[in-house]
Amino acid sequence: MALFKKRTVGKPGEWYYCLEHKKVEEGPECPAKDRFGPYATPEEARHAMDTAQERNLEWETDPKWHDRTPPQDPSGD
């Protein structure tokens, strides 16, 4: 007996962006590894890649994530 039942049909109102097919889907049609979501609207799902790019940029420029001091130059210059 499986502990977790694999959901094969999506819920109405859950929107995903499929990375494999590059399209918006209602409910999870593709495997989780190939999609972003869920989103509340198809419009939000349509902009999933833009949202991911914005979040990546925020993370890359967030000083809390880059609090290590840069490595010292062994030559002393």
CYANA upper distance limits for C-alpha pairs under 8 A (distance plus 0.5 A):
  8 THR  CA     28 PRO  CA      8.02
  8 THR  CA     29 GLU  CA      8.05
  9 VAL  CA     27 GLY  CA      7.18
  9 VAL  CA     28 PRO  CA      7.34
  9 VAL  CA     29 GLU  CA      7.82
 10 GLY  CA     14 GLU  CA      7.63
 10 GLY  CA     26 GLU  CA      7.28
 10 GLY  CA     27 GLY  CA      3.95
 10 GLY  CA     28 PRO  CA      5.55
 10 GLY  CA     29 GLU  CA      7.56
 11 LYS  CA     26 GLU  CA      8.08
 11 LYS  CA     27 GLY  CA      5.76
 12 PRO  CA     26 GLU  CA      7.14
 12 PRO  CA     27 GLY  CA      6.88
 13 GLY  CA     26 GLU  CA      7.26
 13 GLY  CA     27 GLY  CA      7.87
 13 GLY  CA     40 ALA  CA      7.07
 13 GLY  CA     41 THR  CA      7.64
 14 GLU  CA     26 GLU  CA      6.24
 14 GLU  CA     27 GLY  CA      5.71
 14 GLU  CA     28 PRO  CA      8.47
 14 GLU  CA     37 GLY  CA      8.48
 14 GLU  CA     38 PRO  CA      5.99
 14 GLU  CA     39 TYR  CA      6.49
 14 GLU  CA     40 ALA  CA      6.51
 14 GLU  CA     41 THR  CA      7.88
 15 TRP  CA     24 VAL  CA      7.39
 15 TRP  CA     25 GLU  CA      6.21
 15 TRP  CA     26 GLU  CA      5.07
 15 TRP  CA     27 GLY  CA      6.22
 15 TRP  CA     28 PRO  CA      8.20
 15 TRP  CA     37 GLY  CA      7.03
 15 TRP  CA     38 PRO  CA      5.73
 15 TRP  CA     39 TYR  CA      5.42
 15 TRP  CA     40 ALA  CA      6.78
 15 TRP  CA     41 THR  CA      6.61
 15 TRP  CA     42 PRO  CA      6.22
 15 TRP  CA     45 ALA  CA      6.54
 16 TYR  CA     24 VAL  CA      6.20
 16 TYR  CA     25 GLU  CA      5.69
 16 TYR  CA     26 GLU  CA      6.82
 16 TYR  CA     27 GLY  CA      7.19
 16 TYR  CA     28 PRO  CA      7.13
 16 TYR  CA     35 ARG  CA      6.86
 16 TYR  CA     36 PHE  CA      6.13
 16 TYR  CA     37 GLY  CA      5.13
 16 TYR  CA     38 PRO  CA      5.65
 16 TYR  CA     39 TYR  CA      6.64
 16 TYR  CA     42 PRO  CA      8.20
 16 TYR  CA     45 ALA  CA      5.99
 17 TYR  CA     22 LYS  CA      7.36
 17 TYR  CA     23 LYS  CA      6.25
 17 TYR  CA     24 VAL  CA      5.08
 17 TYR  CA     25 GLU  CA      6.67
 17 TYR  CA     35 ARG  CA      5.91
 17 TYR  CA     36 PHE  CA      5.71
 17 TYR  CA     37 GLY  CA      7.03
 17 TYR  CA     45 ALA  CA      5.76
 17 TYR  CA     46 ARG  CA      7.03
 17 TYR  CA     48 ALA  CA      6.95
 18 CYS  CA     22 LYS  CA      5.79
 18 CYS  CA     23 LYS  CA      5.92
 18 CYS  CA     24 VAL  CA      6.74
 18 CYS  CA     25 GLU  CA      7.45
 18 CYS  CA     30 CYS  CA      7.34
 18 CYS  CA     34 ASP  CA      6.29
 18 CYS  CA     35 ARG  CA      4.83
 18 CYS  CA     36 PHE  CA      7.12
 19 LEU  CA     23 LYS  CA      7.92
 19 LEU  CA     34 ASP  CA      5.68
 19 LEU  CA     35 ARG  CA      5.81
 19 LEU  CA     36 PHE  CA      7.93
 20 GLU  CA     34 ASP  CA      6.30
 20 GLU  CA     35 ARG  CA      8.11
 23 LYS  CA     46 ARG  CA      7.95
 24 VAL  CA     42 PRO  CA      7.15
 24 VAL  CA     45 ALA  CA      6.64
 24 VAL  CA     46 ARG  CA      6.50
 25 GLU  CA     29 GLU  CA      7.19
 25 GLU  CA     42 PRO  CA      8.39
 26 GLU  CA     42 PRO  CA      8.28
 28 PRO  CA     32 ALA  CA      8.09
 30 CYS  CA     34 ASP  CA      6.95
 30 CYS  CA     35 ARG  CA      7.46
 31 PRO  CA     35 ARG  CA      7.45
 32 ALA  CA     36 PHE  CA      8.19
 36 PHE  CA     45 ALA  CA      8.25
 36 PHE  CA     48 ALA  CA      7.35
 37 GLY  CA     45 ALA  CA      7.51
 37 GLY  CA     48 ALA  CA      8.46
 38 PRO  CA     45 ALA  CA      8.22
 39 TYR  CA     44 GLU  CA      6.49
 39 TYR  CA     45 ALA  CA      6.15
 40 ALA  CA     44 GLU  CA      7.40
 40 ALA  CA     45 ALA  CA      8.44
 41 THR  CA     45 ALA  CA      7.03
 42 PRO  CA     46 ARG  CA      6.54
 43 GLU  CA     47 HIS  CA      7.04
 44 GLU  CA     48 ALA  CA      6.94
 47 HIS  CA     51 THR  CA      6.71
 48 ALA  CA     52 ALA  CA      6.63
 49 MET  CA     53 GLN  CA      6.63
 50 ASP  CA     54 GLU  CA      6.67
 51 THR  CA     55 ARG  CA      6.67
 52 ALA  CA     56 ASN  CA      6.58
 53 GLN  CA     57 LEU  CA      6.73
 54 GLU  CA     58 GLU  CA      6.74
 55 ARG  CA     59 TRP  CA      6.67
 56 ASN  CA     60 GLU  CA      6.58
 57 LEU  CA     61 THR  CA      6.69
 58 GLU  CA     62 ASP  CA      6.43
 59 TRP  CA     65 TRP  CA      7.60
 60 GLU  CA     65 TRP  CA      8.16
 62 ASP  CA     66 HIS  CA      7.38
 63 PRO  CA     67 ASP  CA      6.57
 72 GLN  CA     76 GLY  CA      8.20
 73 ASP  CA     77 ASP  CA      6.88
